[in-house]
Every structure is written in structure tokens, then in C-alpha cells.
């Protein structure tokens, strides 16, 4: 039977109980220094704290930005228990803390750690990218791994497997969040992108994957048999390749602002084909210089779609219409207008519209650009969506009120709601995590 683990990070509990009112309002560094002195017996209450740290059957550790590395050293050095379920640390601007991280990973690899989060501050301070110790790959009980602004060491030597690649890196890993993470270049024949690809493949239980502003993405194939949640924030669609993702249900994708690569249309079609089974899609449509007349397949399970779009380019607008036409069972649609200088041509919409387009649409939300709304698109949805219940807009020019109120509605139950507080579409890690928890 596995040891019980405290529900809250034990370090937070101990700081509150041990330091008490004397440290309320103190800075993080002061609290950390006080904890450090207590662990070393330099405080009258230190013995009690040391005793609790040494005898607890399990720890969940969360260290805020500014915690002295020596305080963390003290906790891990004195803890004699078998399990650290969670370890989270912000290196902040302290370059000195980088030298301690390797020791911490070695200690954690011997403590059945299940969750590691290392946030290396990427904004100034001269700390630079944090190179991790190879013992990170010895944490074979990891269920969740979050890294920011780090460099991973070379992957272990591949062990031949019948299906290719190697096994045993993270055999039970379920959640992987990588932001600004680099890999060692050309180590023993491994290219950086192939190391990322192999790491994903060597995590057979992986269910959640977020890749944000990765340093190396050229030709990386994302392939994971149990992945159900995928998030990508990247400046180029052409560099990503998608293999078998049979269980994918939710995808949040931002491929950057503009696409001019010759492979962009094929890359977009390849991506959409790989996520064609999703139930929820959040997609920042890039600007590009290529016409897409149709998507040669449907997204039959798609129930909810959020699109962030510039209404300045006919090709981007065409891609939006293609997505609507390929989603026959769509029930909820959210459109965020990032920029605008043209509306959707009414004749173009009429020509592209099919009987199945928006046939099951029930809820529509539209975020305007400085009060500008795609009026023709809104009127077309109102006149075609026979099951529509609500169409909400966050703003509306006075000149559009009467037009929308008088517009013919295919659904007798459809309501147009004005000046509704709508949340902007977001692709950052915190929003992705919140979405996953919900």
C-alpha cells in the first residue's frame, strides 16, 4: 500500500503553523530564511519542524519564487520518508539556484516523485536556460511533468522495441507541459526534434500534451495512442507533423500570426485530418496567401469550436467557412475578431452554404474588434441555424441594432443578446490547464 500524501503542499502548511503570526506580511525571502534557520535548529521551534519533516510518510512540496535554495536542500536532506508526491519550484532570477537543481532531481528520483514543475524565469535576470540533470529520466513514477525555459539532457540510450523507439523513460506519465524547452543537439545521432518525438513516444500513457514556443520543432511527429488533450503554441504549422492520435478529444492550437510557407495549406489539412475526431477545437486561424476551397473530410464529433480570426484576408475567411462546412454536428461556436477591415461577402457566404452547415448550432458568441462585427456572417447564421437558442455579442454599433433585431431567424427560439461580457480566447498554459480541469 502506498503511503498517504498531504492534500496541500506540506511546506505551505508548516510555514503557516510554525512561523505563525510573526511572519505574516513578510517577504518570501524572509519566510524562506526563517524556514532555513528552523530546519538547521537555529530557532526554538526548529526541533518540532525537523521532527515533522523527518517522520512524515509523504510530502507535497511547492516553493514560491524567492525561496532560498538552502531551504529546499534542508527539506530534501532531512526527509527520510519514501514519497514526495509533488515538487514545484520557481528559480526566478537566482542563477545560483541552478546548481542546486541537479541535487534535487537526484533526491526526487529516489522518492517516487509523481509530479515535477520547474519554472525558470525567462524574463531578464541573466539566469539563462536551465540545463537539467540526467536523473530527470530516472523519475519513472512521474505522472505529471511541467518545464519552462529548461534544456533537457540527452535521452537514455534507446532500447530496441518491436514497434520502434524505446521504452521506459516515463512509463506512467500522463501530463506533459513544455514551454521554451530545448534538447541537446545532435547527441549520438539524435537530432533535437527527434528527441522530443522519441520522448513523446516513450510515454505510452500520455493523455495531456502542451508544447509552447519550443526551440526545436522541425519535422517533429506527434504520435501518442492515448492522448486526449493537445495544445500547441508555435510560429509555424509546416514544421509539425501529426501521426496516430486515435483518442484525441480536445485541441487548442495557435500556429502564429502569418503563414507564407509553400507547405502551409497541406500542413493545415494534415493537422485538421489528425484532429478530425475531436469534440472541442480552439484554433487561431493564421493569415496566409493561399486559397482553400474545401476541407476533404468532416469533423463529425466536433461539438464546440472557438476561432480567433482576422477579418482582413479572404483566404482566412474562406478557411473559417470551410471549417463550419465540415462540422455538421457543431453546437457551440465562439468567434473572436482580432482585426478587421472587411466583412464576409454575403454572396460568397450564400454560395458556400450547405444544408448541414450550422444545422445543429445552438449557441454563438462573437467578440468584436473595437466594436466591429462581421454583420453578414451573423445575419447568415440567424437566417440558417434552425436550432439556435442564443447569439451573444460583446458590443454592437448603434447602426446594427435594428438590422439584427429585424433579421429573419430560422429558429423561433433564437435570441440576440447585446453587450454580453465574453471572455477572450486564450492559448496560454494556465487557461489550458483550467480547461483541462473543467
Buried (B, 14 or more C-beta within 10 A) or exposed (E): EEEEBBEEBBBBBBBBEBBEEEBEEEEBEEBBBBBBBBBBEEBEEBEBBBEBBEEBEBBBBBBBBBBBBBBBBBBBEBBEBEBBBBBBBBBBBBEEBBEBBBBBBBBBBEBBBBBBBBBBBBEEEEBEBBBBBBBBBBBBBBBBBBBBBBBBBBBBEBEEEEEEBBBEBBEEBBBBBBBBBBBBEEEEEBBBBBBBBBBBBBBBBBBBBBBBBBBBBEEBBBBBEBBBBBBBBBBBBBBBBBEEBEEBBBBBBBBEEBBEBEBBBEBBBBBBBBBBBBBBBBBBBBBBEBEBEEBEEBBEEBBBBBBBBBBBBEBBBBBBBBBBBBBBBBBBBBBBBBBBEEBBEEEBBEEBBEEBBBBBBBBBBBBBBEEBBBBBBBBBBBBBBBBBBBBBBBBBEEEBEEEBEEBEBBBEEBEBEBEBEBEEBBBBBEBBBEBBEE
